Amino acid sequence: MALIKSISGIRGTIGGKPGEGLSPVDVVKFTAAYGTWVLQQNNGNTVVIGRDGRISGQLVRDLVVSTLNALGINVTDLGLTTTPTVEVAVPLEKAAGGIILTASHNPKEWNALKLLNHKGEFISGEEGKLVLDIAEQDAFNFVSVDKLGKTTENDTYLQKHIDAILNYDLVDVEAIKAANFKVVVDAINSSGAIYVPALLKALGVENVKVLNAEVTGDFAHNPEPLPQHLRDISTEITKNNYDLGIVVDPDVDRLCFLAEDGSMFGEEYTLVAVADYILSNRKGNTVSNMSSTKALKELTLQHGGEYFPSAVGEVNVVKKMKEKNAVIGGEGNGGIIVPDFHYGRDALIGIALFLTHLAKQKKKVSSLRKVYPDYFISKNKIELDANIDVHKIFDGIKSKYKNMPINTEDGLKIEFDNDWVHLRTSNTEPIIRIYSESDYEGKANNIAQRLMKDIGELM
């Protein structure tokens, strides 16, 4: 069993003893802490909630709703939905916050409470710490029977989200319709099975097949959208001559594509391709976290903008985007953030923008991929003993590579001419992650191995 309490939310495996897994006691405790924090902000007493298709979704939903009502908070329940849809709904409903019940790409035994502020954005690190402090102190009071909150079910946001996408100025429905794309979708037995086909139909894509279309939460494969988990959709594409494949994670905030030959477009290049289209129409700056491909930086400079790296984590990307007035941003895990749409990763607006770009380029997906540089990221980790002083290790690395450009905003990022390596500790595990990028797989792996050797010596 696992229970991970972080500033961005609470996630864990269903079951186990309180405090060791995401038990009903833990769901109530942390929902009560968040609800108490919401009431302290004086932005109203309505919270929007929604869930992905997980097996435990209805159970967790019932606990969350009852807890919020017991605090005197009214709940607007979107039911089975997506993370970006809840983010869109919070400000439209003039709500005080939102809770998304999803463990994103984690396997089926996991669930989580993702916490939003009144803008429909993830709460900040400081706000998250306040919520955790309230939970730690059991500092919440429930209301009397006459003051209980009420719950309203609202099933209109599928259409509202799609309508907002259709009305976005850089989405060209006519161009997409004229391209007559033949598309296969892997919906991983969750909300994407409802939302992605509905969006494609609204965009004029008539020829759509959905794999893993039953919303059971019993995921047909590991829901992390990595190549080794996507063999079935790859085979389907080549077998039945599809123009492209679309893959989303269970809560539809991450997105990746497959080409007509079954090859991976690359999670890292989802953002790159969409940014290319945005920057071709709207000059400005870009942001991605510093573990993402340098291809975005190169593309941004080509378009006359500035690129800025952020610390890892969606809330950090959003903060940097606001600071630097970025017109597009996101993460290399297939997360696209379109700021004048909303400040959150949104696979649905990503699909619409990518299909518009593809239609206007009049290229096959594999040809579009060749427009962008071919970089390789090597991802590694080192497990740490409890007594290891990570700060001392990082100081030793900084000293050894002091003549290289080093960014210390989130761990250590060191640049070696055209290559880079990023070292950072995990918020949830006793490990150091080592990500490195180069134009050849062997070079990227060699850089990672060199730093892992350095760390070993310092340990």
Number of C-alpha atoms within 10 A of each C-alpha: 15 16 23 18 18 15 20 22 23 22 25 24 22 22 16 14 14 13 15 16 21 28 20 17 14 21 22 20 21 23 25 27 25 28 28 22 20 23 17 11 13 9 14 16 22 27 27 31 30 25 30 29 28 29 19 19 19 16 11 23 21 10 16 25 23 20 23 27 23 21 23 24 26 22 23 23 22 22 21 23 27 33 27 23 25 27 29 23 24 25 19 12 14 17 22 25 33 33 29 27 31 25 25 25 18 18 18 22 17 23 26 26 26 21 24 27 22 23 20 27 24 26 22 17 14 10 16 21 17 16 27 21 13 19 20 12 9 13 14 16 12 15 14 10 9 7 13 18 20 16 18 11 12 13 14 10 17 18 14 15 19 22 13 13 23 18 11 15 8 16 21 19 22 12 18 23 19 11 17 14 20 18 21 25 24 25 29 30 26 31 27 32 23 19 21 24 21 15 23 23 13 17 23 17 21 15 13 17 15 21 18 19 19 18 21 15 20 17 20 17 16 16 23 20 24 15 14 10 14 19 12 13 22 22 14 16 23 16 11 11 15 22 20 27 28 19 29 28 28 34 30 28 26 27 25 25 24 26 23 23 19 24 19 21 22 22 23 23 26 26 30 29 24 26 29 20 19 19 21 13 11 15 15 20 23 26 29 32 23 25 26 27 25 24 17 26 20 16 21 24 14 12 16 12 18 18 20 20 21 23 20 18 14 24 19 18 25 25 16 21 26 14 10 16 14 23 21 25 32 30 28 23 22 28 24 30 31 21 18 10 13 17 27 26 27 27 29 26 25 27 26 24 24 23 25 24 25 22 21 14 13 13 12 15 22 18 14 16 19 10 9 16 15 14 17 18 23 19 16 15 16 14 11 15 10 8 6 12 12 18 10 12 17 18 12 16 18 19 10 11 13 11 10 13 13 18 16 14 12 16 19 20 22 21 17 14 8 9 17 23 24 25 24 21 19 12 12 10 10 14 17 21 18 23 24 29 26 23 14 14 14 12 17 22 19 15 21 26 16 11 18 19 12 15 17 11 10 16 13
